[in-house]
Structure formats: C-alpha cells, structure tokens
Amino acid sequence: MLPDDEFHDDLSASLEDYLEVIFHLEQSNRVARAKDIADQMSVQRASVTGALKALAARGLINYSPYSYITLTTAGRDIARDVIHRHDTLKEFFVTALQLSAEEAEANACRIEHAIAPLAVERLVRFLEFINACPRTGKDWFDAFARYCTRGARTSNCEQCLKDCFERNSAPDGKDDD
C-alpha cells in the first residue's frame, strides 16, 4: 500500500488501467504484448502504443516497439495498489452494500482511480470489523439484504438484540468491548 504522500493522482485512470492489465498479463504469461493489452482493454493498437510510451517515459514499464512489455518495480507497486483498491471496493460493495458481483465490479472500476489510500484502508478495517464483530456477522447482513429489497424493518429488532446478547455474553458476565 502506498502512503498518502505517494498517492499517484498524477497518473490518469486510463494509465492505471494499463498498468493493471499489464500486471495481470504478466501474472498469467510472464510478459505482456501490445496485442494482448489491446484485446484485454478493447482498444486500438495505436492507443496502446501511446499509453505504453507514456508509461515508459514515467519509468513504470520496460518497453520498446515490437518487444514484450514488463512492469518496473515502481509500475508493479502502482498496479498492486490499483488492484488492492479495486478488490477492496468490490468486496465492500458486495458484502456491505449487497450489490451484485457485476454491479460491484463496474462501480469498483469507476471509483478505484479516485479513492485515497486512507479511505481504502478504512474500508479494509470496516470490512474486517463487520466480519469479526459479534454484533454484526452473517445474520446482520442477511437482515440488511432483506431491508434493501423490502424496505422498512423486516424482523423483530428487540428479539434480534436479545439473541445477539445471549450469543455473545462473556462467561464472566462482562462485555469484551
């Protein structure tokens, strides 16, 4: 994860997308080719060439015409950061907001380029918290999913709270929080 002062907001969303695609191609093929990048991104080869030149000029990829493309260490770090932001956003949208995988993917792609590192870190912590806190968990998310589809309260909150308290009472009678 890049610290806030190293946030690469001078890199366009499009160039971040190229780094992300090159990273995934390297993972599967060890190297990337301009043709494969164009195919993955559904763009013309001329667009790929322009982007590759821009990324090479910034020292983020190793590139020369008609050769394989690989990420530099700096390019790989940025690509990993973009992928981390994307994956975190997608998980948040699916888990916390109950969006479909397709909706989550589309929204993560749009937001991943603009979200600050601190916000991503807080989303990660929030997801960890809601998965670990006994006051939330699967039944809490199921109730939220019902609320999203049906609106209004869909269960007996008082009984739910009582059940949660009984499930999570510490043996010594003290609450851990």
N, C-alpha and C positions, 0 to 999 in steps of 0.2 A: 504494500500500500504506500502511495506517495504522500508525504506530509503536505499540509495545506499550502506551504510556501513553494512547493514544487508542482502544484496543480497545473496541468498543461492546457490551460484555457486558451493559449495562443494557437493551439492545433485545432483545425476545423473538425467538425463532426465527420465530414467525409474522409479526411485523412485518418482519423481514429478508426473509422470503419475499415479502411485499407489495412491498417496495422492488425486489426482483429482478424481479418480474413487471412492475411499472410501468416499470422500465428497459428491459426487452425490448419492451414495447408502445411506448414512446417511440421505440426504435430502428426499429421497423417502421412505426409510424403517426404519429410525431412527438408524439403525446399519448396518454394513456390515458383510458378511460372506465370508470366503475364496473361497467357491464355486462360489458365485456371482461375486467376483473380477476376478476369473479365466475366467468365462464366458464373462464378460464385456471386458476383455483385450485379449481374445482368446489365453491364455497361459495355461500351465500345472499347476496343483495344487502345484507341487514341487517348481516351480518358484515363485509362490505366497508366499509360506511358507518362502522361503529365503528372499524375499523382506520385508515381514511382520516382520521378525526377525531383519532385518537391520533398519527398521523404528522404531521399538520398542526400539532398542538399542540407537537410537538418541533421544528418548523421544517424538516422533511425533505421535505415536498411542498407544492405550491401547490394548494389545494383549497377549493372552495365547492360546496354542493349543486347538482346538475344542471349542472355545468360540467366541462370537461376537467381532468384531473389531470396535473401535471408535477412532476418532481423538482426540488428546490432543489439548489444546488451541494453542500451537505452530504449531502443524500439521495443524490445521484448518486455521491458519493465512497464512501458506505457500500455502495450497490448494487454498484459496481465491485469493492469489496473482497470482498463476499459471492460474487460471480461468480468472482473470482480464486481464492478458497478452494475453491469448488466445482470449477472446472476443474482445479485442481492436484490435488485429491484424486482426481477421476475419472481423470486421467492416471496417477497413481500406482497406483491400483487395477487399471487395465487393463495398464499397462506392467510394473510391478514385481511385482504380486501375481497377474497373469494372470487377473483376474476378467473375466467377460463385460461388455459395454458396459451391459447392463441392470442387472446386479449392481453395477457400479461407480457408475452413476447413482444408484441407490437408496441406496447407502452414503454417497456424497458428499453427498446431500441431508440425510442424518441428521447427519453429522459437521461439515458446513460451519459450523454455528452455534456449535459448541463449541470448535473448534480455535483456538489462539492464533496470532497473527501470526508469532512466532518459529518455531513448528512448521511453518507453511506455507512460510516462507522456507527452512527446512532441507529440506523436501520438494522444493521447486523446485531447490535446489542438488544434492540427491541425484539427481534425475532428470537434471539437466544432466551430472552426473558419470558416471552409469552409461551415458549415451548417448555421452559423449566418451572415457571411459577405454578404452584398447585391451584391458584385461584383462576387460572386460565386453562389451557390444555384443549384436548380434542372436543370435549363436550361444550366448552365455551365457543369454539369455532363453529361447531355444528349449530349452536343456537344463533350465532351471528349470521351464518348462511341462511337459516330459516328467516331471520329478520330481514335480510336483504331481498329475499324472494317474496315474503308475505307481508312485510312491514309490521309495525306495532309489535308488542310483546307477544311471543308465541309460547311461553312457558310460565310456570309458576315461579317467579323470582325468589320468593321467600323460601320455598321448598328447596330450590337450587342452592341458595346460600347455606341453608341448614345442612344439606348433604355435603357441600364443599367443606364446611367447618368440621363436620364429623369425620370426613375422609382425611383431613389434614391436621387434625389436632395433634399436637406433640404429646408424647406419653406422659411428660411431667406436667401437662396442663398449660404450658407456656407456648405462645406462638413464636416461631422462629424469626419472623420479621419484626 
